[in-house]
Amino acid sequence: MVHSAKTGHPGGDLSSTDILVSLYFGAMRAGGTWTNAEDRDRFVMSKGHCSGAFYATLAQAGCFPAEWLDSYMQPMSMLNGHPDRNKLPGVEANTGPLGHGMPIATGMALAAKISGAAWRTFVLTGDGELQEGSNWEAAMTAAHYGLDNLTLIVDRNRIQQGAWTEDTIRLEPLADKWRAFGWAVHEVDGHDHAALVELFHRLPLEPGKPNCVIAHTHKGQGVSFMMDRPEWHHKVPSDTELEAALKELQS
């Protein structure tokens, strides 16, 4: 998709794919006949710039025909560079302005608590976007209201646009920060489907506390020349690189 569109974020797409697959096919009530159901679980893709992985997951989950993926980021397409809830089935919130997904998801979870609804809210953020203060305002709010129906997954690939997170604005000790804000925290291998699904089925981690899952991942997971390389945050593979990447991913 990124190669055809000549734009996109392949590194972050690949770091988040295993998390998305584990959520949609192992944990959430979402996709297929759940897509428009009132009691579906809600998912917010806060790292909206990684829309390639998100759209591919939604198509595989039956939210819209897979043929639509061919229009990714083309003129008049419903598959914009950042998700648009007014255009595409399965998208719960417009995202991409980084740091906005957590406040939106917190509001969704609070609405469910107030109304007594049983559906849960999941939100996936990049680690670099945690440098935005809006996340921490939402974190305080979620803990104050005891939103144990809210689960944040941090795609902890340690790279943001053009640099390592710890060289830009240091995030560690990340788990301790979430605990200090009143959240239950668990760290996991973000590419281990079985571990992710088992963890999601144990939610809430602690009754009365929102859940933070720090998923340790690799940017460009599965493609040797992309893995842990900051330049692949926002780079389009050449024809030769695409062929090599697909060969590795399919092996």
N, C-alpha and C positions, 0 to 999 in steps of 0.2 A: 504493500500500500504506500509506504513512504517513498519507495523507489519510483513508483508510477506517478505519484503526486509531485515529486521533486521537492518535498518538504516534509517535516515531521520530527519526531523525537524517538528514534529507534532504541536508544540506550535505556530510557525510562520505560518504554513499552515492554522491553524484555525483562526488566527487573520486576515489573508488577504483574506479569502474565500469570505466574503460578498462584499468586494471591487471588487474582480475579477468578481464575478457574476453580480454586478451592471454595470460594464464596458461592459462586453461581451454581456449581454442580455438586457441592458437598455440604452446604450449610444453610443458604438462604432460601426462603420462599420467594422466588423471583424468576422472571423469564417465562416463556411458554404461556400456559393459561393463567399464570399468576400476574402477567405483565400489567393488566389494568385492574386487578382484584383489589378491593378496598383493604383487605387484611394482608396484602403482600408486605414482605420486609422492604424497607427503604435502603437504597445504596446511593451515596454521594461520592462521585469521583472528583475529589478536591484537586488532585493533580491533573486537571483537565487537559493540559497540553499533551498528555500521553493518551490521546483519544484513539490512536490506532489499536492498541491492545483492548481498550474498553469497547470500541465498536465491534471488533472481531468476537469478543466474548458475548456481547448482546446478540449478535447475529447467530452464533452457535447455540445460544440459549433460546432462540426462537422468537425474539422480540421483533425482528424484521427479516426480510429475505436476504440471504448471504450475497445475492447479486448486487445489492446496494453498495457493498464495500468497494466495488469498482469505481464508484463516483467519489471516493474519498478526496475531499478538499478541491473538488472541481467546481467551476462556476455553477451556481444555482443548486448545488448538492445539499441534501439534508445532513450530510456528514461533514460538518464544519471542522476546522482545526480544533475548536473547543466545543464540548457538548452543549446542545441547545434543546431544552425540554419542550419547547414549543414546536420542534420539528421532528424529533426522533423518538419513537416508542421505546420505553425502558429507561429513558434519561429522567431522573428526578429533579435535577437542578442544573442551571447554567453555571459552569465553573471554568476556571482558568485564571481569573484574577486570584492569584495564590493567597491562601490564608482565609478565603471566604467559605470553603467547604465545611470546616468545623463549626462555625456559627450557625450555618444553615442546618446541619445535621443535629446540632444541639436543640434548635427550635423544633425540629421534627420529633425528636425523642421526648421533649417536654410536652408537646401536643398529645402524644400517645399516652403519657402518664396522666395528664389532666383528664383525657376522655376515657381512660380505662381500656384503650385498645391494646391488643396483644402483640401487634407487629413490632419488630425491632428495627433499629437504625444502625447501619454500618457506614463508615466514612474512611476512605483511603487518602492519606496525604503523602506527599513527598517529604523527605527529611529537611531539605533546604527551605521549604515553605514554613517550617516551624520557627524560622527567624522572624516571622510576621507576628506582631503583638496581638492581632485579633484572635489567634489560636488560643492564647493564654487567657484572654477574657472569657472565651467560650469554655475553657477548661475549668475555670473557677465557677462559672454558672452551672455546668453539668454536675460538678461535685456538690454544690450547694443544694441542688434539687434532687440529689441521689439518683441520677439517671443510669441505673444499672441495665437499662434497655438500650444503651448507646455503646457502640464499640468503635474505637478508633484503631485503624491499622496504619502504622508508620512504615513506609517503604524505605528502610534504612540502608540505602546503597552508598551513602557517604559522599556522593558527588552531586553538586548542583551545577548550574550552567557555567561551564568553563573552569571549574575549580573544585577542590575538596571542601566539604562543609566545614571541617575543623580549621581550615586555613582562611575561611571567609568570616564566619562568626561561629565560634565554638558552641556545640550543642551538648557535649558530654559534661557531667554524667546525666544522660537523657532519662534513663529509667527513674533515677532518684528525683528528678524534677517532676515527673508525672506523679510519683508517690506523694511528693510534698504538696501537690495540688489536690490531693484527696482521691486519686484514681487507683484502681487495682491494676497491676502491671504484670505482663508476662512477655519474655523474650523467646523468639522462635526462629528457626531456619526458614526464611521466606520462600525457599524453593522446595521445601519438603511437604508435599501435598498431604500425606497421612498425618503429619504433626499439626498442620494448619487445621485440617478438618476436625481432628480430635479436640483441638483447643476450642474451636468455634462451637462444638457441641457441649462444652463444659460451661458456657457462658450462662449467667454472669460469674466472673471470677470470684467476686465477693458481693454478697447481697448489699444493696444500698450504695454501691460505688460504680461509677462509669468504668468501662474496660479499656485499657490501652494495650495493644499488641504491638510490640516492636519487632518487626519482621526483618531480619538481617538478610540482605540480598546483594546481588552484584549487578551493576549497570551493564547492560549488554549481555546478560546471562545466556549462555549457550553458544555464543559466537566468539571464538578465541581472540580475534583481533579487535573486538568491541569491548570485551569484559574489562571493567574497572578503568576505562579510558575516558577521561572527561570530555574529549573532543566529540565523542559519540552521543553526548546529550542532545545535540541538534545538528546532525550531519546526515547527508543523503548518500547511501552506498552507490558506487559506480556499478556498471553492468558486471564487471569481474567480481567485485566485492559481494554483490547480491548472489551471484552463483555460488561463491564459496560459503556465504552465510547459510543459504538454504541447504547446501550439502551437509553442513555441520548440524543444523537443526533437525534434519530428517534422518541423520545417522543413528 
